[in-house]
Amino acid sequence: MKAIVHVGLKPGVLDPQGKAVADTLGRMGFDEVASARIGKVIELDLTGIAQADAEIRVKEMCEKLLANMVIETYRIEFEG
C-alpha cells in the first residue's frame, strides 16, 4: 500500500518561495497567476500493515517528523 502525504503551509504563514514563483511567473507573461504556495509531497511505500493501522501510523509520522505542526498542515491519501 502507498501513503501519499501532502504537506503545505497553514493559511496566514508567509511563503517567500511561493511569492518568488508567483512574481517570476508574472514576469514571464503568466498574468493569471495571482499567488502561489509551495508545499511538498511525500510518498511512503508501506508493507505488512492493515489500512486502519496504516492511517494511525502515518498520522503519527506526520506529526512527529514529516510536517512542522506549528506552521504546516498535512493531508494523507492511500493507494492500493
MDTraj code that builds the backbone (N, CA, C; nanometers):
import mdtraj as md
import numpy as np

residues = "MET LYS ALA ILE VAL HIS VAL GLY LEU LYS PRO GLY VAL LEU ASP PRO GLN GLY LYS ALA VAL ALA ASP THR LEU GLY ARG MET GLY PHE ASP GLU VAL ALA SER ALA ARG ILE GLY LYS VAL ILE GLU LEU ASP LEU THR GLY ILE ALA GLN ALA ASP ALA GLU ILE ARG VAL LYS GLU MET CYS GLU LYS LEU LEU ALA ASN MET VAL ILE GLU THR TYR ARG ILE GLU PHE GLU GLY".split()
xyz = np.array([
    [0.0855, -0.1156, 0.0000],
    [0.0000, 0.0000, 0.0000],
    [0.0905, 0.1223, 0.0000],
    [0.0424, 0.2290, -0.0609],
    [0.1180, 0.3526, -0.0668],
    [0.0406, 0.4614, 0.0059],
    [0.1122, 0.5366, 0.0899],
    [0.0553, 0.6548, 0.1536],
    [0.1182, 0.7766, 0.0876],
    [0.0347, 0.8691, 0.0467],
    [0.0829, 0.9933, -0.0134],
    [0.0457, 1.1060, 0.0825],
    [0.1473, 1.1762, 0.1313],
    [0.1282, 1.2824, 0.2283],
    [0.1520, 1.4164, 0.1586],
    [0.0528, 1.5031, 0.1634],
    [0.0634, 1.6381, 0.1078],
    [0.0820, 1.7336, 0.2250],
    [0.1930, 1.8065, 0.2244],
    [0.2240, 1.8988, 0.3323],
    [0.2284, 2.0405, 0.2748],
    [0.1623, 2.1339, 0.3413],
    [0.1638, 2.2723, 0.2968],
    [0.1589, 2.3663, 0.4153],
    [0.1884, 2.4923, 0.3885],
    [0.1863, 2.5923, 0.4948],
    [0.0435, 2.6245, 0.5356],
    [0.0243, 2.6518, 0.6634],
    [-0.1060, 2.6931, 0.7131],
    [-0.1403, 2.8299, 0.6537],
    [-0.2703, 2.8588, 0.6394],
    [-0.3098, 2.9919, 0.5928],
    [-0.2513, 3.0993, 0.6854],
    [-0.2057, 3.2065, 0.6265],
    [-0.1505, 3.3162, 0.7056],
    [-0.0005, 3.3072, 0.7276],
    [0.0598, 3.1905, 0.7024],
    [0.2051, 3.1760, 0.7160],
    [0.2684, 3.2271, 0.5874],
    [0.3646, 3.3167, 0.6008],
    [0.4310, 3.3721, 0.4829],
    [0.5040, 3.2630, 0.4058],
    [0.4997, 3.2733, 0.2735],
    [0.5626, 3.1749, 0.1851],
    [0.6514, 3.2486, 0.0855],
    [0.7746, 3.2843, 0.1252],
    [0.8612, 3.3596, 0.0348],
    [0.8922, 3.2851, -0.0948],
    [0.9040, 3.1534, -0.0893],
    [0.9304, 3.0756, -0.2095],
    [0.8102, 3.0821, -0.3033],
    [0.6906, 3.0712, -0.2493],
    [0.5702, 3.0818, -0.3308],
    [0.5568, 3.2197, -0.3930],
    [0.5901, 3.3242, -0.3163],
    [0.5849, 3.4603, -0.3690],
    [0.6835, 3.4776, -0.4833],
    [0.8041, 3.4229, -0.4681],
    [0.9044, 3.4324, -0.5733],
    [0.8567, 3.3624, -0.7009],
    [0.7947, 3.2470, -0.6860],
    [0.7427, 3.1739, -0.8016],
    [0.6319, 3.2541, -0.8697],
    [0.5376, 3.3072, -0.7917],
    [0.4277, 3.3851, -0.8488],
    [0.4794, 3.5095, -0.9192],
    [0.5741, 3.5797, -0.8579],
    [0.6308, 3.7000, -0.9195],
    [0.7022, 3.6672, -1.0506],
    [0.7801, 3.5598, -1.0500],
    [0.8532, 3.5203, -1.1705],
    [0.7579, 3.4786, -1.2813],
    [0.6551, 3.4020, -1.2477],
    [0.5571, 3.3631, -1.3493],
    [0.4897, 3.4869, -1.4092],
    [0.4595, 3.5856, -1.3260],
    [0.4011, 3.7094, -1.3755],
    [0.4934, 3.7801, -1.4731],
    [0.6220, 3.7861, -1.4398],
    [0.7204, 3.8491, -1.5289],
    [0.7367, 3.7714, -1.6589],
    [0.7076, 3.6415, -1.6553],
    [0.7186, 3.5582, -1.7753],
    [0.5943, 3.5660, -1.8624],
    [0.4962, 3.6453, -1.8217],
    [0.3759, 3.6620, -1.9014],
    [0.2559, 3.5817, -1.8557],
    [0.2692, 3.5099, -1.7461],
    [0.1571, 3.4322, -1.6931],
    [0.0796, 3.5200, -1.5935],
    [0.0115, 3.6204, -1.6478],
    [-0.0557, 3.7210, -1.5652],
    [-0.1724, 3.6653, -1.4842],
    [-0.2222, 3.5483, -1.5211],
    [-0.3359, 3.4906, -1.4495],
    [-0.2979, 3.4356, -1.3117],
    [-0.1677, 3.4246, -1.2838],
    [-0.1238, 3.3722, -1.1540],
    [-0.1265, 3.4852, -1.0519],
    [-0.2204, 3.4786, -0.9584],
    [-0.2336, 3.5809, -0.8549],
    [-0.1408, 3.5524, -0.7365],
    [-0.1226, 3.4241, -0.7053],
    [-0.0344, 3.3866, -0.5952],
    [0.0006, 3.2390, -0.6102],
    [0.1010, 3.1961, -0.5351],
    [0.1421, 3.0554, -0.5356],
    [0.1834, 3.0177, -0.3940],
    [0.1591, 2.8936, -0.3595],
    [0.2036, 2.8377, -0.2319],
    [0.2850, 2.7131, -0.2649],
    [0.3967, 2.6964, -0.1987],
    [0.4841, 2.5822, -0.2224],
    [0.4659, 2.4822, -0.1089],
    [0.4540, 2.3568, -0.1440],
    [0.4409, 2.2503, -0.0453],
    [0.5297, 2.1338, -0.0843],
    [0.5032, 2.0210, -0.0238],
    [0.5796, 1.9010, -0.0571],
    [0.4874, 1.7800, -0.0569],
    [0.5266, 1.6808, -0.1348],
    [0.4539, 1.5546, -0.1414],
    [0.5522, 1.4445, -0.1026],
    [0.5111, 1.3611, -0.0095],
    [0.5943, 1.2513, 0.0383],
    [0.5197, 1.1217, 0.0117],
    [0.5824, 1.0308, -0.0630],
    [0.5224, 0.9005, -0.0922],
    [0.5895, 0.7954, -0.0056],
    [0.5094, 0.7220, 0.0684],
    [0.5590, 0.6166, 0.1566],
    [0.5054, 0.4820, 0.1085],
    [0.5929, 0.3874, 0.0808],
    [0.5507, 0.2513, 0.0487],
    [0.5440, 0.1734, 0.1795],
    [0.4263, 0.1248, 0.2119],
    [0.4037, 0.0551, 0.3379],
    [0.3799, -0.0928, 0.3113],
    [0.4359, -0.1777, 0.3965],
    [0.4137, -0.3215, 0.3839],
    [0.3788, -0.3797, 0.5200],
    [0.3019, -0.4871, 0.5180],
    [0.2722, -0.5616, 0.6383],
    [0.1881, -0.4871, 0.7401],
    [0.0982, -0.4012, 0.6922],
    [0.0156, -0.3243, 0.7855],
    [-0.1243, -0.3088, 0.7276],
    [-0.2242, -0.3227, 0.8120],
    [-0.3639, -0.3075, 0.7696],
    [-0.3947, -0.1588, 0.7488],
    [-0.4941, -0.1316, 0.6659],
    [-0.5321, 0.0068, 0.6327],
    [-0.5597, 0.0900, 0.7577],
    [-0.6365, 0.0368, 0.8501],
    [-0.6710, 0.1125, 0.9714],
    [-0.5466, 0.1461, 1.0531],
    [-0.4565, 0.0500, 1.0653],
    [-0.3322, 0.0740, 1.1388],
    [-0.2423, 0.1705, 1.0627],
    [-0.2410, 0.1602, 0.9311],
    [-0.1591, 0.2493, 0.8489],
    [-0.2019, 0.3943, 0.8681],
    [-0.3311, 0.4186, 0.8752],
    [-0.3812, 0.5551, 0.8941],
    [-0.3284, 0.6136, 1.0250],
    [-0.3295, 0.5347, 1.1292],
    [-0.2803, 0.5802, 1.2598],
    [-0.1298, 0.6054, 1.2551],
    [-0.0572, 0.5102, 1.1973],
    [0.0896, 0.5203, 1.1936],
    [0.1365, 0.6377, 1.1081],
    [0.0760, 0.6578, 0.9919],
    [0.1179, 0.7675, 0.9049],
    [0.0843, 0.9016, 0.9697],
    [-0.0265, 0.9093, 1.0377],
    [-0.0604, 1.0324, 1.1114],
    [0.0487, 1.0613, 1.2150],
    [0.0918, 0.9591, 1.2875],
    [0.1998, 0.9765, 1.3850],
    [0.3271, 1.0251, 1.3170],
    [0.3593, 0.9669, 1.1995],
    [0.4790, 1.0073, 1.1251],
    [0.4722, 1.1550, 1.0874],
    [0.3547, 1.1970, 1.0428],
    [0.3362, 1.3371, 1.0035],
    [0.3575, 1.4297, 1.1223],
    [0.2975, 1.3963, 1.2343],
    [0.3014, 1.4847, 1.3494],
    [0.4359, 1.4831, 1.4223],
    [0.5155, 1.3771, 1.4014],
    [0.6458, 1.3694, 1.4673],
    [0.7611, 1.4131, 1.3782],
    [0.7461, 1.4020, 1.2437],
    [0.8601, 1.4308, 1.1565],
    [0.8241, 1.4996, 1.0249],
    [0.7243, 1.4498, 0.9563],
    [0.7019, 1.4922, 0.8184],
    [0.6452, 1.6326, 0.8039],
    [0.5711, 1.6804, 0.9029],
    [0.5136, 1.8149, 0.8977],
    [0.5495, 1.8907, 1.0248],
    [0.5778, 2.0181, 1.0092],
    [0.6001, 2.1052, 1.1244],
    [0.4627, 2.1547, 1.1670],
    [0.4088, 2.0984, 1.2716],
    [0.2704, 2.1238, 1.3099],
    [0.2446, 2.2692, 1.3515],
    [0.3474, 2.3452, 1.3771],
    [0.3307, 2.4860, 1.4126],
    [0.2902, 2.5676, 1.2903],
    [0.3511, 2.5371, 1.1740],
    [0.3269, 2.6200, 1.0555],
    [0.2715, 2.5441, 0.9352],
    [0.2604, 2.4118, 0.9448],
    [0.2173, 2.3326, 0.8298],
    [0.0935, 2.2488, 0.8618],
    [0.0218, 2.2161, 0.7563],
    [-0.0879, 2.1202, 0.7634],
    [-0.0517, 2.0023, 0.6736],
    [-0.1226, 1.8926, 0.6906],
    [-0.0985, 1.7773, 0.6036],
    [-0.2300, 1.7090, 0.5710],
    [-0.2264, 1.6355, 0.4599],
    [-0.3404, 1.5543, 0.4151],
    [-0.2823, 1.4228, 0.3661],
    [-0.3467, 1.3129, 0.4024],
    [-0.2964, 1.1793, 0.3669],
    [-0.3933, 1.1120, 0.2722],
    [-0.3395, 1.0516, 0.1660],
    [-0.4162, 0.9673, 0.0732],
    [-0.3531, 0.8281, 0.0734],
    [-0.4354, 0.7277, 0.0526],
    [-0.3844, 0.5912, 0.0425],
    [-0.4187, 0.5327, -0.0928],
    [-0.3245, 0.4586, -0.1511],
    [-0.3463, 0.3854, -0.2754],
    [-0.3131, 0.2395, -0.2521],
    [-0.3890, 0.1541, -0.3176],
    [-0.3598, 0.0110, -0.3101],
    [-0.4053, -0.0450, -0.1832],
])
top = md.Topology()
chain = top.add_chain()
for i, resn in enumerate(residues, 1):
    res = top.add_residue(resn, chain, resSeq=i)
    for name in ("N", "CA", "C"):
        top.add_atom(name, md.element.get_by_symbol(name[0]), res)
traj = md.Trajectory(xyz[None], top)
